[in-house]
C-alpha cells in the first residue's frame, strides 16, 4: 500500500508529534515481507527511508519514503506457558498494557499511552518499573528485523548476537524492526499515585527523595518533576509519581520521609492497574521548546542536588526531572546492551522552556543554565535527547560507539538507515 500526497493515509503517515512531514510517499506494510519489498524498492531507487512507529521521537520527514508500521500492531502472548509476548513494532504502549492486563502481565515501558513500541524499545525504555525489571531493552528476547538488503532476520542471543546487542539501545540504525518478543512480568498488588509539594523548600524535597531511594527496595519506582508555572492548569512546584509492587501500607512507610515534609499539599496513593499508570500524552506539540540536557547521574551527592536546584533559579522558566534508577537497572552489566551507564542512580533532565521563536541568545542562556547540572551526569539518554544528527558521542561511551559502528558496517554498510541519532558505518 503506497499512499501519495493528498490522501488521508498519506497525511496520517507523514505526520509525527513534531508536525506534518512532506515525504514523496508513505508505505504502510502489513507484514515483514511487505516491509522487505518496500526497503528493496527504495534502495534500488536510491530513495531515502524513514521509519515510523509512534512518531514521538522523529523530526518531520522531507522527501523520501516513510515506512509507517501502524498496521504491524498485534500484541500476542506466546501461549506456550512462558511469559513471552510478541508485539508488533507499530503498536502503542497503551495497547500493550491493555492487552496484557487480563493475563496479569506487564511489559515495562514509557509513561504515556500513545508512544510507539518501536522507537521507545530500540532507544532503551526507561519506564514505570525500571528499578523492578530494568529497561524495556533488558526484557527483549528476540527481534524480527528487515535489513537494508531486504532480508528478514530473526535476531536473538544465539542468532546474530552482535546485532542483538546493538538493537538494544542503538536505535533504528540497523534496519526495520517489525516485531519484538518481550519477557513480560507478573504484577500482583501494584500501588501508586502522586504526591504534590509547594515551592517553599524544593531543596528539602529533592534531598528527601534522594534519601528514600538510596536504600529503597527494587519494587519502588518514582519520578520527581519540578515544573515552573506555565499554565493555570499546571501547578508549579515539585510533584512525585510513584509505583510499588506491594501494598499501600508499605508504600506509605517507604515514603514517610517525603510525606512528612511540611511542603506537602496533596497525596493521592492507592491500588492501581499498570495500564492506569500510563498517562494521556498531549494532543500535539506544545507551543514551546525544551532547551537544556539530560544524563545518567552516578552519584546523587549533596553537591549534585544543590546544582540541580540552582538550575531552577534563573530568568528562563526551567523544569527539572529526576527518575530513580539503580535496582534491576544497575544489575545489568555495562557491556550487555548499548546503554552502558548502568551505574546511574537517576536519570536527570534539566530544560529551559522557551517559545518556539526564541532568539539565539535565549537558547544559549537556557543551555548555559543547564550546563552546571548536566556536568554531574555521564552520557545522555537518546530518547530524551531531541537534538537529532550525527553527534552521538555524548550518548555512547567510545568503546560502545565503536562496537555499534562495527555492527553498522556489517549489516548496513551503505548507511540506508539514518536514524534520528545517526550511527555512521
Secondary structure, 3 states (H helix, E strand, C coil): CEECCCCHHHHHHHEECCEECECCEEECCCCHHHHHHHHHHHHHHCCCEEEECCCCCCCCCECCEEEECCCCCCEEECCCCCCEEEEECCCEHHHHHHHHHCCCEECCCCCECCCEHHHHHHHCCCCCCHHHHCCHHHHEEEEEEECCCCCEEEECCCCCHHHHHHHCCCCCCCCEEEEEEEECEECCCEEEEEEEECCCCHHHHHHHHHHHHHCCCCCEEEEEEEECCCCCCCCCEEEEEEEEECCHHHHHHHCHHHHCCCCEEEEEEEECCHHHHCECCCCCCCCEEEEEEEEEECCCCHHHHHHHHHCCCCCCCEEEEEEECCHHHHHCCCCCCCCCCCCCCEEEEEEEEEECCCCHHHHHHHHHHHHHHHCCCECCCHHHCCCCECCCCCCCCHHHHHHHHHHHHHHCCCCCCCCCECCCC
